[in-house]
Amino acid sequence: MYLTLFALLSAVAGWAAWRSNPLYSTRATIRFVVLVGLASAAVVAAAVAAAQLAARISTALSVGVTLAAVTGGTCLLIWLIVSLSAPPVPHAARTLRPVRVHRAKLGRWVRAFVSTLLALGILALVLPGDDKVIPEMLGVLAVMLGTAMLFAGYLTARAMDGALATVESAPWMHWRYTGEQWRAWADAETARLRAPPPRWVWRRDWKRLLLPAAGVAVGVWLFDPGGWIWKASYLAALVLVTAGAVALSERYAAGAPRRLRALLLGAPPESYFGDAGVFSDGVFSEWRNAGKYLVAAALDERKPRSVALRFVEIVPGPNPPVTVAQDVLIPPDADGDLVRLQTLLSAACPTARVAVATPAAAQETAR
């Protein structure tokens, strides 16, 4: 019941988010649903047929063929979905200097995937008897899920690297910064991140936990079949886990300025604007794709001046979209570039609110 409700809410939320996307069109949506539906049916039919053929030889072979067919079919569906949903990249990008900014970030996930498989394999070798079944089952699940997720990540990263290559080869504008300007920008962004007050303070907000904690305690005490020792231990474990999660989240949030400063100082001191998107602070954002799109661009007059970009990002599941901020440092004497950016960005994102050039700068450029 709960899984069905969750799936229904996810589908409704996903449809509502896609319906508000500037890339939405009825024809493209129908084409996407039909092709993915036919491909899903073909994958299921192929997996069932392969399993039935392999079952005539042995049960173990049937299980292995089924798992391989499901994994391969999942990768095929991922490739189809990414291909259909990704915005088109000019063919000229294939002849440009290769960019591997996003694909390079997959290295740590590959290392984590391999480390997990090695750890589960060692456990399967050292555990006695039937106990080794658990790491073996977890290993199979890790192979299936990890392969599919890494394949999806690679396809997405490759597409974004291709889009970034087009931006770097033919930018609307390319801003470079001196070391002093970049350090001042890192200091300013770090200070702005520290400015908002924390959302959770133990001394102030602990009372907000009383009502949900009481509800959980009553539910466990009334409906859990165990004895009072088990119930008390279970509730104590819940309290410890919740407190630990809150404490870890507070510690992680407290370290956000330090991580941001390290990220900015480690990023190249330059920014690109182009047809496909913007690259700044080491982060590339496409103007419009199926999961993220620009909704506003404004001029932030705080020193040092910056272009404040705001994107809407679709969150998987029954969750509302979130707003993602990306600010771009404006170099000195760039008012003419801002006027040009106003024109080009308004044309590329007609549904976004774009106001990055002051009227005075526009009049001066027109003269």
Steps between C-alpha positions, in 0.01 A plus 500: 500500500771747602720409203207546264419839651866603481520395136180688419622817673835470322329468163273799566787714629717401206228584250432837663871585500542399136184690401654824634835441324566738206598198289156340542301416190210259456653332195835442672327362809288255303803391298700449820227294670440282195867426432587432865190281536585294192862467609394392851270233357777376271749480787258306722415260217868443421584437867216249539589319177869480596414367845269233357764384253771490768270311740509200268871469575521581872331712766823683586553594136141622480551730799827636360351561154198672653714733710725578203199566277338728758824695550561533126138594434511762774810655344326500162198680646727750676677572171166551325363728774816712514514525120138609474506745791840665446494831310661477155872584479636643173680239290801731486566413865635161391795667327586730790764458766371226734378614839488251790402720791192299593626156402805551721269539801372143452838360606422505872168321440676232297752452782217476755321245279810283463581527872148388591520197272841405640377530859194285429714248313739467794209450737356230274835319509565519875150448641413138578209296369176668409612834644679578175163516320438850638812667350443305177145633466615852589777467243254407226279795588804730513610385153155556350429836664858629482538414132174672410576812707857534372380454143235771547757728662743448215242578232392815683859610561595439136206708379590786735865486395388527138285803578784660697735445205270704276487781758878517539561490124252773404405696814275801512761637736798370691591677822842449658593616849824584674610307805408791725154534348436128535607490866276799574213319329562186706501708820176675402316178412617335821382798707161496328461129576563570868242780507174297514412379853500124563166328438536283809628601843476240776428747783228666298343219299516191719132543594403439138605138542271431794177441306641267228711319763192445714308367201777253416528390864126439532492308172791276599365442850149411381561307179848345526465131599820492711532532877562823689880448497500466122271802461712716729819395324346564160383849599839580655669394175265724300582795727873442463480462122288815464727703728805373314348589164417852616846545651671379181283727285589798721870416477475460123316832468760673717773386261320627190688834483835325526406255224370780277820702541714198414280429198525856370874530552547167323284601202644671191481884535281550194140491384337404171156590365380324186207357308480187714558645846735667747825372651619678813651408837585162346127425449325468164124560479301461183240765432230244430480124536244250624609524865622857538428832333562872548216705649670831589818699445560828680778741587632476856651841581669385820877527481643321317224519242361180355235358271250314718362199309213295638412156369213266581614141550266202495534272804416130449202370691192680633696815585456853368774648279779689676668828409873482432712817509811560292673838520757612244762763586494805269844632410565877491383694194260225386184710462510453124516124546198518731294671231595230252428230760157654559414466130641152445369350822151643444497335157632166627263486800182687404310376806762621749505842667824658377617838633879506506562836326417836654315754281798736523735230370264419215478865395877542519553190285243619245697824457 
